[in-house]
Amino acid sequence: GRFVRGATRGDGVVGEDVTHNLRTIAELPQQLADDAPPVVEIRGEVYLPLAAFAAFNEARAAAGLATFANPRNAAAGSLRQQDPAVTAERPLAIFCYAVGYRKGLELDSQWQTIAWLRQMGVPVNPLITREPTLAAAQVACEAWEARRSEIDYDIDGAVVKVDDVLLQRRLGT
């Protein structure tokens, strides 16, 4: 249940160790609840909220420093800094969304995974919904497309996941 290591996804097999920089994200717990399994891999995405990015860039410009082109590249570059003090100055945030390798934890659905992450105090996007049908999921995606300018982070689009973990495995990637 103790945060030990964080890595980028890299090439899908080997990632870059960014533990020291992830530790600078205040909302990411360093210790899970007492009933956490002995080993669990939690997957998420680090981002820069748009308002924080704008304020950060304004402060850099006022100090005569170069500004960043966009929040996504700034977040990725911040995680790859050699000096965690530099990363700590940047207003990074994180949403977690999945559990990978684990011992002593069974989760049968994506929705159960999200609930477990929340229970452990891990930051999860509060806008995640569970839709009962594919048609409902499509309507939800279309609604997000129409509302994307209302949220404080950039998105490429909505992510839809099959809720049943066994069915996810059967379907593959």
N, C-alpha and C positions, 0 to 999 in steps of 0.2 A: 503493500500500500504506500510505499515511500517513492517519491519521484527520483529515479536513478539516471535515466538517459533519455535524451530527445534527439531525433534525427529528422532530416529532410527525407522526402520520398526518393530523392536521387533518380536513379535510372529504373526504379521499381524493384531492384534487388539490393543495391548498395546506396545508402544515403550518407549525407554529411552530418557529423556529430555537431549539434547546436545546443547541447545541454546547457552550457553556461549562459547562452542568450535566452533560452526559454525560461530559465529561472528568473529573469528580470520582468516577466509578465505577471503583474501582481495578482490577477484573477485566477491564475493557474495554480491550483493547490500543490503544495510540496508533500502533503500527506493526505491520503484518503481516509475515509471513516474506518473505525476499528474493525468492521466486518468485511473489509476489502479482501479480495483473494490475495494469495502470496505473490502471484505474478500476473500482471495484466498490461497489455499493450493498448493504449488509448490513442486513437487517431483523430486529428483535427486539422484546422487551417488557421494560420496566423494571418491577421489582416490589420489594416490601418483604417479606423473609422474616418469617413470623409471630412467631418467637421474638425476632427483632431489633425488630420492631414493638412487641411487648409491653414489652421492655426500654426502648425509646426513649420510649414513652408513660409508663412508670413514672418515668423520669428527668425528663420534662417535668412530671409531676404533682408530684414532689418539689421541683422548682424553682419551683412555683407557676404554671406555664404551662398553657395549654389543651392538652388531649390531642386526638389525631386519632380520628375515628370508626371508620375502617377502613383497612387497609393499601393497598387499591387507590387510594382517593382521596388518601391521604397520598403515595403514589408519584407519582401524576399531578401533584399540587400541588407536590411537590418539584422535578419537572422544569421546572416553569413559573416557578420563583423567578427574580427579577431578579438576585439576589446569589448567585453560585456558592458562596460560603463557607457560606451557609445550607444549600444542597443538600449540600455536602460533610459536614455534620454528621449527615446522615440516612443510615441504613444501607441504601442502595439496592443492588440487584443487578440483573443482566440475563441473560436467555436469548435467544440469537439462533437463528433458525430458517429463514431464507430469504435468497436472493440475488436482488436485483432487477436494475437496469441494470448492465451490465459490459462491459468491452472485454478481449478476449483470454482469456476463460474460458468453457469449455463444460461444462455440467453436465447430464447426461441424466436424472438422477433426483433425487428428494427425498433419498433415502438417500445418494447421492453428494454432494449439497449439504451435508448434515449432517457427513459425513466431512471434506469440504473445510474447513468452518468450524472443526471441531475441530483439523485440521492447522494452520490459521492461528493457533491459540491463542485463538479467539473462544469465549466461554462458550456452551455448548449444554446444554440439559437432559439430564442423564445418564440419565434414565428413558425417553427416546424409544426406541421399538421399531419394528421392521419386521415386519409380519405378512404371511404368504403368501396369505391369502384374505380376502374380505370377512367371512366367518363368523369367522375368527380375530380380525379387527379388532374385531368386535362383542363377542367374548368378552373381549378386552383392555379395551375400553371399560367393560364391566360390572365387570371386576375393579378398574378405577380408581375407579369409582363406590363400590365397597365399601371401598376403601382411601384415599379422599380425605382422611380425617382424619389419616392417617399422614404426609402430606407437609407441608413447612414453608412452604407458600404457598397462597393461595386459588386455586381453579379453579372455573370454571362447568361444566366437563365436559372430555372429551377431544377433541382435534382429530384428525381422520382426513384424510389427504391421499392422493390417487392418486400412486403413486411415479413413474410415467413422465411426464416433463416434456412430451413431445409430446402425450400423451393429456390431460394437464391443460389444455393450450392448446385442444385440440379441444373439451373439455367446457365450457370457459368458467368464469365465476365466478358 
